[in-house]
Amino acid sequence: MVAKSLTDYFSDFINQNSFTVTSVPMHPGREKLRGYNQSRSLAEGLAQKLMLPYQETLLKNYDTPSQTKLDRKKRRDNLSRAFSPAPDQALKGKNFLIIDDVTTTGTTLKEAAKVLKRNGAGIVWGMALAYEPTK
């Protein structure tokens, strides 16, 4: 019962506030090696399911080391200035739902959201498929 109410609230809020779905970007070199960006795949699928637009809004400026073995402070330092707005993307006043595959401390989603907000985005929500607690 509570889950249905939360689901209704979530979908109503998303639809009433005209959200655009976006994803955490991957550095082009790493994406080329892997062959895909799992966060983009999730975001595009969710956007299609929710009948919302998908927009690539961010770029990964440099190939950062993996976050998996870093503590909270090192994660923040690792991603500081790692993201920038993609060229020719309209961000001002738009609401975004950023999708990531896994979150641990929330640093990646926070850093991506900061860039969107600094560049005029309205409401920014983050969502991850999985949560992996730090050890």
C-alpha positions in Angstrom: 0.0 0.0 0.0 2.7 2.5 0.9 4.8 1.5 -2.1 1.9 2.2 -4.4 1.4 5.6 -2.8 5.1 6.5 -3.2 5.1 5.2 -6.8 2.0 7.4 -7.6 3.6 10.4 -5.9 6.9 9.9 -7.7 5.3 9.4 -11.2 2.9 12.4 -10.6 5.7 14.7 -9.5 7.9 13.7 -12.5 5.1 14.2 -15.0 3.8 17.5 -13.5 7.3 19.0 -13.5 8.4 18.1 -17.0 11.5 16.1 -16.2 14.1 15.2 -18.7 16.1 12.0 -18.1 19.9 12.1 -18.4 22.7 9.8 -17.4 26.1 10.0 -15.7 28.6 10.3 -18.5 31.5 8.0 -19.1 34.8 9.1 -20.4 34.9 8.5 -24.2 38.0 6.3 -24.0 36.6 4.1 -21.3 33.2 3.9 -23.1 35.0 2.8 -26.3 36.9 0.1 -24.4 33.7 -1.2 -22.7 31.5 -0.7 -25.8 28.6 0.9 -24.0 27.7 3.2 -21.1 25.5 1.2 -18.7 24.1 4.4 -17.1 23.0 5.7 -20.5 21.3 2.4 -21.3 19.4 2.5 -18.1 18.4 6.1 -18.6 17.3 5.7 -22.1 15.1 2.7 -21.2 13.6 4.5 -18.2 12.9 7.6 -20.3 11.1 5.5 -22.9 9.1 3.6 -20.2 8.1 6.9 -18.5 7.5 8.6 -21.9 9.9 11.3 -21.0 12.6 12.9 -23.2 16.2 11.7 -22.8 19.0 14.3 -23.2 22.8 13.9 -23.0 23.6 16.8 -20.8 27.1 16.2 -19.4 30.5 15.3 -20.6 33.2 13.5 -18.6 36.3 15.7 -18.9 38.9 13.2 -18.0 39.2 9.5 -17.3 39.1 9.3 -13.5 40.4 6.3 -11.5 37.7 3.9 -10.3 35.8 5.2 -7.2 35.4 1.6 -5.8 38.5 1.6 -3.5 38.5 5.3 -2.5 37.2 6.8 0.7 34.5 9.6 0.8 37.0 12.5 0.6 39.1 10.9 -2.2 35.9 10.2 -4.1 35.0 13.9 -4.0 38.5 14.9 -5.0 38.6 12.3 -7.8 35.4 13.8 -9.4 36.0 17.4 -8.7 35.7 19.2 -12.1 35.3 15.8 -13.8 32.0 16.8 -15.4 31.0 19.7 -17.7 27.9 20.6 -19.6 27.7 19.1 -23.1 28.0 21.8 -25.8 24.8 23.3 -27.2 22.6 21.7 -24.5 19.7 23.8 -23.2 19.8 23.4 -19.4 18.4 26.6 -18.1 15.1 26.1 -16.2 14.8 22.4 -17.2 14.3 19.7 -14.5 16.5 16.6 -14.7 16.5 13.0 -13.4 20.1 11.8 -13.5 20.5 8.0 -13.7 23.6 6.1 -12.5 24.1 2.4 -12.4 25.6 2.0 -8.8 25.9 4.5 -6.0 28.0 4.1 -2.9 28.4 7.6 -1.3 26.4 9.5 -3.8 29.4 11.5 -4.8 29.0 10.9 -8.6 25.4 12.0 -8.6 26.1 15.0 -6.4 28.9 16.2 -8.7 26.8 15.7 -11.8 23.9 17.6 -10.2 26.2 20.5 -9.2 27.2 21.0 -12.8 23.6 21.0 -14.0 22.5 23.4 -11.2 25.4 25.8 -11.8 24.4 25.9 -15.4 20.8 26.9 -14.8 18.9 23.6 -14.3 15.8 23.7 -12.1 15.0 20.6 -10.1 17.6 17.8 -10.2 16.9 14.4 -8.9 19.4 11.5 -8.9 18.5 7.8 -9.1 20.7 4.7 -9.1 19.9 1.1 -10.0 21.9 -0.3 -7.1 23.5 0.8 -3.8 26.8 -0.7 -2.6 27.7 0.4 0.9 31.3 1.4 1.5 33.4 -1.1 3.4 
